[in-house]
Amino acid sequence: MSGDEHTTVKALKDAVRCFVEERRWERYHNPKDLAIALAVEASELLDVFKWRTPDRVTGSEELMRQVRDELADVLIYALRLADVAGIDVSTAVYDKLRRNAEKYPPGRHYEW
């Protein structure tokens, strides 16, 4: 079964690890190179939106397909980096949210 409701972070990490191992790419997957690859993929995600006005972003099936593909690449590299670095993604996210909640308490007005 797939879908966010049925898939664990561990299952995703395992799937990415298996994909990498089947291709014998482990020697290329060190934290530095994975971080670089992650940044490159994030840039490709940004490129999908380049020169588009906000009204041209919503409602386009082709655009959302591109966003989905590029976001998947970002997530794959993020999961692989976490796996190689021994980072528990769930703990990292919850810890960061807790620290952000302290830094940015609800009910305040924030100027960006």
N, C-alpha and C positions, 0 to 999 in steps of 0.2 A: 504494500500500500504506500502511496506517496501523498504528499500534501503536508503543509505545515502542522496540521493537527495530529498527524500520525508519524512524523519523521523526527528523530532526535538529532541533536548536534553530533553526537557520537556516530550515528549512522551516516551522516553526511561526511564527517571526517574520514570514516572508514572507507566510504565509496571513493573519495578523492585519493586516499592513500593507495587503494587497490589499483586505480587508474594509473597512478604514477609508477607503482611497482611493476605493473604489466609492461610498461614501456621502458623500464630501467632508467628513469629520470632522477632517481634519488640524489645522485652526485651533483645535480644542478640545483637542488632544493635546499639551500642554506638560508638562514634568516635574512641576510643582506640581499641576496638575489630575489628572494620571494617578496621582500618589501619593495624592491624596485619594480618587479612585475606587477604587484598590486597597484602601485602608483600609475604605471602605464595603463593598466586596465581602467582605473578610475578616470584617467584622462580621456580614454576612448568613450567612456560613459558620458563625460561632459561634452565631447564632440558631437554626440547625437543631438544635443540641444542647441548647439552653436547657431547663431543667427536666427533663431526662432523666437517669435514673440510669444508671450504666455498663451494667447488665444490659439496659436498654431501647435501647441504642445498636447492639448487634450483632444481626445476623439480620433486620433490617427492610429489605426491598427498597425500600420507599418512602423511608425515611430515606437509604439509600445513593444513591438517585437524586438526592435533594436535595443530598447532600454532593457528588456528582459534578458536578452543575450549578454549585453555588456555587464549588467548587474550580476548575472550568474558568474561571469569571469571574475569580477571583483570578489564575490563571495567564495569562489573556489580558491583563489589565492589567499584570502584571509583565513579560511579554514586550514589550508595547507601550512601557512605560516604558524598558526596556533598549534597545529599538530607537531611540527618540527621543533618549535620552541617550548613545547610542553605546557602550553597555556590552556587552562580550562575556560572555554569561552563563556559558559553560563556564569561562572563565578566572576570573571573579568567584567562582564556586562553589568551584572547586579552591583558589584563593588563600585563601578564607575557611575552608575545611576545614583547610588547612595551619596557618593561624593558630590555629584552635580546637584542633587537635591539640597544638600547643605549649602552649596555655593550659590544656587539660584532657587531660593525658597518660593513656593507658590504664593500668589496674591500680590507679588511685587510687579511693578511696571518696568519693563526692560527696554532700553533704547538701543537699537542696533545701528 
